[in-house]
Amino acid sequence: MPPERIHEAVAARLSMDASQAAERIAWTPYSRKAIALAEARSGAGGSDLIDCDDLLVGLAQVGRGAAAAVLTDAGFDAAALAG
């Protein structure tokens, strides 16, 4: 799925403007869990920094919320990055 379609899918799931959404999303239980999973994945790989692939896998592993739904709809496969 092209990045533009991903952007449109995320925008369709959020009903507030971007600044409000970013503030709210940053502290949802799903986003905290995704960040924790990304941090663990990054640490297991020997890095102190979370890369985009770590965050994508973390978001997908949570399995719930807007980000997980968009990734699933786009055909994202977390296992493909794990190997």
Order of alpha helices (4+ residues) and beta strands (2+ residues): alpha-alpha-alpha-alpha-alpha-alpha
